[in-house]
Amino acid sequence: MADIAVQSEKLEVAQNISLSVRLYEPCPVSSSKDLTIVLVHQYSVLGGFQGLLKGMATGLARRGYLSVTFDMRGAGRSTGKASWTGLSEVQDVVAVCRWAVERLPTNKILLVGSSAGAPIAGSAVDQVDQVVGYVGLGYPFGWCASVLFGRHNKSILESVKPKLFVMGTSDVFTSVKQLQNKLKNAAGRVETHLVPGAGHFQMEGPDYDEQMINFIVQFAETL
């Protein structure tokens, strides 16, 4: 198992908004693949923060991928105030992706969003040219979740960039049928992986990290 290094940085994105960013690097960094993976955490309002993605970021770095996590505004060690709909947080995702392009030896980014982080990441995909693909883990497409996050759906569904959606078949926010209906007219290459019996919050837990890492790596290798 390869060693990794973890660095912490602060990124100023707006007045009074500073994001806490962590970079997970393969060692040596010169061995890293030509694709950086930026992970977007779960709903800040309900306690989402970058620490929930530590297991996946660590595992991806051990597979050779530079991986970036960060606390969106109002979450964890970042300043600012979280929004209910995640619309303001799209700016955070864009800023971190642009920082990665400038700071890291990479010209390609794969955006990965978990739960509410999935629609937020999806809204940022076409705002950064270097983003070449997208993975949504437990994207909340269901009717109730769409009250908060539905305004993000159009961006990722109309993007022609390759995308992968991973969902548990027992997800409480989105049924398999709802997922299929949303994706049937989506643009570009669209892939899905259903995790039998997994619930929404269950799939976010550390027991599923390795499976999520495998899905992400398999998709990344096609980009």
VOBA-1610 file (N, C-alpha, C; in pm, whole numbers, padded with zeros to 5 digits, always signed):
BEGIN
Met+00085-00119+00000Met+00000+00000+00000Met+00089+00124+00000Ala+00069+00212-00094Ala+00155+00329-00110Ala+00137+00426+00006Asp+00245+00494+00042Asp+00238+00599+00142Asp+00177+00724+00080Ile+00119+00808+00164Ile+00064+00935+00116Ile+00107+01047+00209Ala+00094+01169+00161Ala+00119+01287+00242Ala-00007+01373+00240Val-00037+01438+00351Val-00155+01523+00360Val-00111+01664+00397Gln-00155+01761+00318Gln-00124+01901+00343Gln-00253+01979+00362Ser-00250+02076+00450Ser-00366+02162+00473Ser-00335+02304+00428Glu-00432+02367+00364Glu-00415+02505+00317Glu-00544+02583+00338Lys-00533+02715+00331Lys-00648+02803+00336Lys-00664+02871+00200Leu-00786+02878+00153Leu-00814+02940+00024Leu-00917+03050+00042Glu-00879+03173+00009Glu-00971+03285+00017Glu-01054+03290-00111Val-01186+03282-00098Val-01272+03282-00216Val-01356+03409-00229Ala-01374+03479-00119Ala-01452+03604-00120Ala-01426+03675+00012Gln-01475+03796+00024Gln-01458+03870+00149Gln-01522+03793+00263Asn-01445+03767+00367Asn-01492+03696+00487Asn-01522+03548+00463Ile-01478+03494+00349Ile-01498+03351+00325Ile-01363+03287+00293Ser-01319+03205+00385Ser-01193+03133+00371Ser-01221+02984+00383Leu-01174+02906+00286Leu-01202+02762+00285Leu-01082+02683+00336Ser-01111+02585+00418Ser-01009+02491+00464Ser-00998+02379+00361Val-00877+02361+00306Val-00854+02265+00198Val-00750+02163+00242Arg-00771+02037+00207Arg-00671+01933+00234Arg-00635+01864+00103Leu-00506+01845+00087Leu-00452+01780-00032Leu-00391+01647+00010Tyr-00437+01539-00052Tyr-00386+01403-00026Tyr-00300+01365-00145Glu-00170+01347-00119Glu-00074+01324-00227Glu-00012+01185-00220Pro-00004+01115-00334Pro+00075+00992-00338Pro+00222+01027-00313Cys+00295+00936-00257Cys+00439+00958-00236Cys+00520+00857-00318Pro+00613+00905-00401Pro+00638+01048-00426Pro+00530+01108-00514Val+00512+01238-00504Val+00406+01305-00580Val+00429+01291-00730Ser+00554+01272-00768Ser+00586+01257-00911Ser+00524+01131-00970Ser+00481+01038-00882Ser+00421+00914-00929Ser+00271+00926-00950Ser+00215+01044-00920Ser+00070+01060-00929Ser+00022+01061-01074Lys-00101+01020-01093Lys-00162+01015-01226Lys-00199+01156-01273Asp-00218+01170-01402Asp-00248+01301-01460Asp-00397+01332-01450Leu-00450+01318-01331Leu-00591+01348-01305Leu-00605+01373-01156Thr-00656+01488-01121Thr-00680+01520-00981Thr-00828+01500-00950Ile-00856+01443-00834Ile-00995+01418-00793Ile-01032+01515-00682Val-01133+01596-00707Val-01184+01691-00608Val-01315+01637-00554Leu-01320+01618-00422Leu-01438+01560-00357Leu-01517+01667-00283Val-01649+01664-00299Val-01738+01764-00241Val-01826+01696-00136His-01818+01746-00014His-01882+01676+00099His-02034+01695+00105Gln-02093+01627+00201Gln-02238+01624+00219Gln-02291+01757+00273Tyr-02420+01763+00292Tyr-02495+01885+00326Tyr-02441+01952+00452Ser-02388+02072+00436Ser-02328+02144+00549Ser-02430+02172+00659Val-02553+02202+00622Val-02656+02238+00720Val-02682+02123+00817Leu-02662+02001+00773Leu-02683+01883+00857Leu-02552+01824+00909Gly-02446+01903+00906Gly-02320+01858+00964Gly-02218+01804+00867Gly-02242+01818+00737Gly-02144+01771+00640Gly-02016+01853+00647Phe-01901+01785+00636Phe-01771+01852+00632Phe-01671+01757+00569Gln-01553+01808+00535Gln-01460+01731+00456Gln-01408+01606+00526Gly-01410+01604+00658Gly-01363+01487+00731Gly-01438+01359+00696Leu-01563+01374+00650Leu-01643+01257+00612Leu-01589+01189+00486Leu-01506+01260+00413Leu-01450+01208+00287Leu-01304+01164+00303Lys-01253+01167+00424Lys-01112+01135+00448Lys-01077+00994+00400Gly-01164+00898+00429Gly-01137+00760+00389Gly-01125+00744+00239Met-01217+00806+00165Met-01211+00797+00020Met-01090+00871-00036Ala-01062+00991+00017Ala-00948+01069-00032Ala-00818+00994-00007Thr-00806+00932+00109Thr-00686+00854+00142Thr-00671+00736+00047Gly-00781+00665+00027Gly-00777+00549-00062Gly-00744+00585-00206Leu-00798+00697-00253Leu-00771+00741-00390Leu-00625+00782-00405Ala-00569+00848-00303Ala-00428+00885-00308Ala-00340+00761-00311Arg-00379+00659-00239Arg-00303+00534-00240Arg-00313+00461-00373Arg-00414+00497-00451Arg-00426+00443-00586Arg-00353+00529-00689Gly-00288+00636-00642Gly-00208+00718-00732Gly-00270+00849-00775Tyr-00385+00885-00715Tyr-00453+01008-00757Tyr-00435+01120-00654Leu-00387+01235-00698Leu-00393+01354-00615Leu-00540+01378-00582Ser-00573+01391-00454Ser-00712+01407-00414Ser-00726+01527-00322Val-00834+01600-00342Val-00857+01725-00269Val-00993+01718-00200Thr-00995+01750-00070Thr-01121+01771+00000Thr-01119+01913+00056Phe-01234+01965+00091Phe-01240+02100+00148Phe-01372+02116+00222Asp-01371+02205+00319Asp-01494+02243+00388Asp-01558+02356+00311Met-01680+02335+00267Met-01753+02444+00203Met-01782+02554+00305Arg-01817+02671+00257Arg-01843+02785+00347Arg-01939+02746+00459Gly-01903+02786+00580Gly-01987+02758+00695Gly-01974+02618+00751Ala-01888+02536+00693Ala-01870+02398+00740Ala-01729+02380+00795Gly-01715+02291+00893Gly-01583+02257+00945Gly-01503+02379+00985Arg-01383+02392+00927Arg-01293+02502+00961Arg-01300+02618+00863Ser-01396+02614+00773Ser-01413+02726+00679Ser-01501+02833+00742Thr-01481+02955+00697Thr-01562+03066+00747Thr-01680+03089+00651Gly-01761+03188+00684Gly-01878+03215+00602Gly-02001+03142+00654Lys-02107+03149+00579Lys-02234+03090+00620Lys-02285+02995+00513Ala-02326+02877+00555Ala-02381+02779+00462Ala-02519+02823+00414Ser-02552+02788+00289Ser-02684+02818+00235Ser-02771+02692+00240Trp-02902+02712+00238Trp-02995+02598+00242Trp-02995+02521+00111Thr-02978+02589-00001Thr-02991+02526-00132Thr-02859+02484-00195Gly-02748+02528-00138Gly-02617+02495-00195Gly-02579+02578-00316Leu-02657+02678-00349Leu-02625+02760-00466Leu-02499+02843-00445Ser-02483+02900-00325Ser-02361+02978-00297Ser-02238+02889-00295Glu-02255+02764-00251Glu-02142+02672-00239Glu-02084+02631-00373Val-02161+02649-00480Val-02107+02619-00614Val-01982+02704-00639Gln-01983+02827-00591Gln-01867+02914-00606Gln-01745+02855-00536Asp-01767+02787-00423Asp-01657+02724-00350Asp-01596+02611-00431Val-01681+02531-00493Val-01632+02420-00575Val-01549+02472-00692Val-01601+02573-00760Val-01530+02632-00873Val-01395+02687-00828Ala-01393+02755-00715Ala-01269+02814-00665Ala-01166+02707-00632Val-01208+02599-00571Val-01114+02492-00535Val-01061+02424-00661Cys-01145+02402-00760Cys-01099+02342-00885Cys-00996+02431-00954Arg-01022+02560-00957Arg-00927+02653-01021Arg-00797+02659-00941Trp-00808+02654-00809Trp-00688+02649-00724Trp-00607+02524-00755Ala-00675+02411-00772Ala-00606+02285-00801Ala-00529+02292-00933Val-00592+02354-01032Val-00526+02367-01163Val-00399+02452-01151Glu-00407+02559-01073Glu-00292+02648-01057Glu-00185+02591-00965Arg-00229+02518-00862Arg-00138+02474-00756Arg-00075+02338-00783Leu-00144+02251-00857Leu-00102+02112-00870Leu-00056+02081-01012Pro+00024+01976-01028Pro+00069+01935-01162Pro-00041+01856-01234Thr-00148+01925-01270Thr-00260+01857-01335Thr-00331+01951-01432Asn-00385+01893-01538Asn-00468+01967-01631Asn-00608+01908-01641Lys-00632+01803-01559Lys-00762+01736-01565Lys-00814+01713-01423Ile-00943+01737-01406Ile-01007+01719-01276Ile-01131+01631-01291Leu-01146+01539-01199Leu-01269+01462-01185Leu-01339+01513-01060Leu-01461+01562-01076Leu-01540+01612-00963Leu-01626+01500-00907Val-01618+01480-00776Val-01697+01376-00709Val-01777+01442-00597Gly-01909+01428-00601Gly-01993+01485-00496Gly-02070+01376-00424Ser-02080+01388-00293Ser-02152+01291-00211Ser-02278+01352-00154Ser-02392+01285-00170Ser-02520+01330-00118Ser-02550+01471-00168Ala-02575+01568-00082Ala-02603+01704-00128Ala-02485+01765-00201Gly-02366+01713-00175Gly-02248+01759-00248Gly-02253+01722-00395Ala-02336+01622-00430Ala-02346+01579-00570Ala-02412+01685-00657Pro-02530+01737-00621Pro-02588+01844-00704Pro-02504+01972-00703Ile-02441+02003-00590Ile-02356+02122-00584Ile-02239+02107-00680Ala-02173+01991-00676Ala-02062+01965-00769Ala-02111+01966-00913Gly-02230+01911-00937Gly-02284+01906-01072Gly-02304+02043-01133Ser-02337+02141-01049Ser-02356+02277-01099Ser-02224+02343-01139Ala-02113+02289-01089Ala-01982+02348-01117Ala-01911+02285-01237Val-01960+02171-01283Val-01889+02092-01385Val-01853+02174-01509Asp-01948+02247-01563Asp-01922+02321-01687Asp-01867+02461-01664Gln-01840+02495-01539Gln-01781+02626-01510Gln-01629+02621-01505Val-01573+02502-01513Val-01427+02485-01511Val-01389+02396-01629Asp-01316+02451-01724Asp-01280+02377-01845Asp-01204+02249-01815Gln-01123+02251-01711Gln-01037+02136-01681Gln-01112+02020-01616Val-01236+02041-01577Val-01317+01929-01526Val-01355+01841-01645Val-01312+01716-01642Val-01333+01626-01756Val-01436+01517-01726Gly-01484+01510-01602Gly-01581+01408-01568Gly-01641+01434-01432Tyr-01746+01358-01400Tyr-01824+01382-01279Tyr-01874+01250-01222Val-01871+01240-01089Val-01929+01125-01020Val-02022+01177-00911Gly-02147+01130-00912Gly-02243+01165-00809Gly-02273+01043-00723Leu-02242+01051-00595Leu-02267+00941-00502Leu-02392+00973-00420Gly-02498+00898-00443Gly-02623+00924-00371Gly-02685+01058-00405Tyr-02688+01091-00535Tyr-02747+01218-00580Tyr-02895+01223-00539Pro-02939+01326-00466Pro-03077+01333-00419Pro-03174+01388-00524Phe-03218+01299-00613Phe-03310+01338-00721Phe-03457+01335-00679Gly-03487+01278-00563Gly-03626+01258-00522Gly-03703+01388-00505Trp-03835+01375-00495Trp-03922+01493-00492Trp-03893+01583-00373Cys-03882+01525-00254Cys-03860+01608-00135Cys-03726+01679-00140Ala-03622+01604-00176Ala-03488+01664-00184Ala-03481+01772-00291Ser-03563+01757-00394Ser-03561+01853-00505Ser-03612+01990-00465Val-03686+01996-00354Val-03730+02127-00304Val-03608+02213-00275Leu-03503+02151-00220Leu-03381+02224-00188Leu-03281+02226-00304Phe-03267+02111-00371Phe-03155+02096-00464Phe-03196+02083-00611Gly-03324+02090-00639Gly-03371+02069-00775Gly-03316+02168-00877Arg-03281+02288-00831Arg-03230+02389-00925Arg-03090+02354-00978His-03026+02256-00917His-02894+02213-00964His-02904+02110-01078Asn-03016+02041-01086Asn-03025+01924-01174Asn-02996+01953-01321Lys-03048+02064-01369Lys-03035+02096-01511Lys-02889+02102-01554Ser-02804+02160-01470Ser-02663+02179-01507Ser-02594+02047-01538Ile-02609+01948-01450Ile-02537+01823-01472Ile-02607+01737-01577Leu-02739+01743-01586Leu-02809+01661-01683Leu-02786+01710-01826Glu-02761+01839-01842Glu-02737+01894-01976Glu-02590+01900-02013Ser-02503+01873-01918Ser-02359+01873-01947Ser-02324+01753-02034Val-02239+01774-02134Val-02198+01663-02222Val-02078+01588-02165Lys-02025+01634-02053Lys-01909+01567-01994Lys-01951+01432-01935Pro-01863+01331-01941Pro-01897+01197-01890Pro-01934+01202-01742Lys-02034+01123-01706Lys-02081+01124-01568Lys-02122+00985-01521Leu-02099+00963-01394Leu-02133+00836-01329Leu-02218+00867-01207Phe-02328+00793-01193Phe-02414+00807-01075Phe-02415+00674-01000Val-02383+00681-00871Val-02382+00561-00785Val-02489+00580-00678Met-02576+00480-00663Met-02685+00493-00566Met-02719+00358-00504Gly-02754+00360-00376Gly-02802+00239-00311Gly-02947+00214-00348Thr-02983+00088-00362Thr-03120+00057-00403Thr-03222+00084-00292Ser-03175+00109-00170Ser-03265+00143-00059Ser-03251+00289-00016Asp-03205+00374-00109Asp-03189+00517-00081Asp-03324+00578-00045Val-03328+00651+00068Val-03456+00707+00114Val-03495+00834+00040Phe-03402+00895-00031Phe-03431+01021-00100Phe-03464+01002-00247Thr-03411+00897-00307Thr-03430+00875-00451Thr-03453+00727-00477Ser-03561+00695-00545Ser-03586+00556-00582Ser-03509+00523-00709Val-03493+00395-00735Val-03426+00353-00858Val-03501+00405-00980Lys-03634+00401-00975Lys-03714+00450-01087Lys-03694+00599-01109Gln-03689+00677-00998Gln-03666+00820-01011Gln-03530+00849-01074Leu-03429+00773-01032Leu-03295+00791-01090Leu-03298+00763-01240Gln-03359+00652-01278Gln-03364+00614-01418Gln-03440+00717-01501Asn-03549+00768-01447Asn-03628+00869-01520Asn-03550+00998-01541Lys-03473+01038-01441Lys-03394+01160-01452Lys-03282+01146-01555Leu-03224+01028-01562Leu-03105+01010-01645Leu-03135+00970-01790Lys-03258+00930-01819Lys-03286+00876-01953Lys-03266+00977-02064Asn-03279+01105-02033Asn-03259+01208-02136Asn-03134+01294-02110Ala-03049+01247-02021Ala-02928+01323-01990Ala-02832+01325-02109Ala-02759+01432-02125Ala-02666+01447-02236Ala-02536+01372-02210Gly-02467+01340-02319Gly-02335+01280-02307Gly-02337+01137-02256Arg-02219+01090-02216Arg-02205+00953-02165Arg-02249+00948-02019Val-02342+00859-01991Val-02396+00846-01856Val-02386+00700-01811Glu-02326+00679-01695Glu-02315+00545-01638Glu-02379+00544-01501Thr-02430+00427-01461Thr-02487+00412-01327Thr-02435+00285-01264His-02423+00289-01132His-02393+00170-01053His-02492+00169-00938Leu-02569+00063-00924Leu-02661+00047-00812Leu-02598-00047-00709Val-02604-00006-00583Val-02547-00086-00474Val-02663-00156-00404Pro-02676-00288-00422Pro-02791-00360-00370Pro-02807-00345-00218Gly-02928-00304-00176Gly-02961-00298-00035Gly-02905-00182+00043Ala-02822-00100-00017Ala-02758+00010+00056Ala-02852+00129+00068Gly-02860+00187+00187Gly-02937+00308+00209Gly-02852+00431+00183His-02917+00546+00183His-02846+00671+00151His-02733+00698+00249Phe-02765+00701+00379Phe-02664+00734+00479Phe-02569+00617+00502Gln-02619+00497+00483Gln-02534+00379+00495Gln-02419+00383+00394Met-02451+00422+00271Met-02350+00425+00165Met-02245+00533+00189Glu-02278+00633+00271Glu-02182+00737+00305Glu-02081+00692+00410Gly-02110+00580+00477Gly-02026+00535+00587Gly-01896+00471+00541Pro-01802+00455+00634Pro-01670+00401+00601Pro-01672+00258+00548Asp-01777+00182+00581Asp-01784+00044+00532Asp-01796+00038+00381Tyr-01840+00147+00319Tyr-01858+00150+00174Tyr-01748+00227+00102Asp-01651+00279+00179Asp-01546+00360+00116Asp-01473+00285+00005Glu-01434+00162+00033Glu-01355+00087-00066Glu-01435+00063-00193Gln-01564+00034-00177Gln-01647+00012-00295Gln-01662+00142-00376Met-01680+00255-00308Met-01690+00383-00377Met-01559+00417-00448Ile-01447+00389-00381Ile-01315+00413-00442Ile-01301+00332-00570Asn-01343+00207-00566Asn-01333+00122-00686Asn-01416+00178-00801Phe-01538+00222-00771Phe-01623+00281-00875Phe-01558+00406-00935Ile-01504+00491-00847Ile-01442+00616-00894Ile-01320+00588-00980Val-01234+00497-00934Val-01111+00465-01008Val-01143+00402-01144Gln-01238+00311-01147Gln-01276+00249-01273Gln-01326+00354-01373Phe-01403+00448-01323Phe-01453+00554-01411Phe-01341+00648-01453Ala-01255+00685-01357Ala-01144+00776-01387Ala-01053+00720-01495Glu-01035+00590-01498Glu-00947+00529-01596Glu-01002+00539-01738Thr-01129+00575-01753Thr-01188+00588-01886Thr-01180+00731-01940Leu-01134+00823-01857Leu-01136+00966-01895Leu-01009+01008-01967
//
